[in-house]
Amino acid sequence: MPHIDYYFSTLSPYAYLAGQRLEEIASKHGAEITYKPLDIMVLFPRTGGAAPKDRHPARLEYRAQELPRQAKKSGLPFNFRPMFWPTNAAPSSYAIIAAQKAGGGDVGALVRTILRASWAEEKDIAEDAVVRAALEACRFDPKIADSGLLVGAETYAANLEEAVSKGVFGSPFYIVDGTEKFWGQDRLDDLDAFLSGDL
């Protein structure tokens, strides 16, 4: 059974624009997914990148064109300048980590719900009420937002170190069986083709 390590940030517009395609691809190929939220603002400088606010104007201009194009292709509602961005990604990330450990709900749906809250619903994903509502909507006990804080913090930090060691430098980033790497939601078709044996 193939295994996909999915490295992402709950601040990432590109992770949001992936929608549920990763889960659909995994289901098609009988693959398992491990969700690995990480601190993208720390990852960028450690892997030769820069946070959006520190990028050259040419790169920012391209981002301003590319994101709306990708949003249109995805068919998802999208706000290029959400009210609460950037925000503290840790609370939502800890909740995803705790939910994945607890089980019983839909982790993929939780990730999408949190990303949609930021990029389409003008919600602050650092707020407890937003995180708890997302957990409940995806069939998790909202109390795990409190009980999973310590493990969440430790795993969040470990995900970053693991990502750096494995060559991850952006979000979303997918690694199949520890070796084959795919960066960006626009490479999901390649991930599908790889799992099909066509690449």
Buried (B, 14 or more C-beta within 10 A) or exposed (E): EBEBBBBBBBBBBBBBBBBEBBBEBBEEBEBEBEBBBBBBBBBBEEEEBEBBEEBEEEEEEEBEEEBEEBBEEBEBEBBEEBEBBBBBBBBBBBBBBBBBEBEEBBBBBBBBBBBBBBBBBEBBBBBEEBBBBBBBBBEBBBEBBEEBBEBBBEBBEEBBEBBBEBEBBBBBBBBBEEEBBBBBBBBBEBBBEBBEEEE
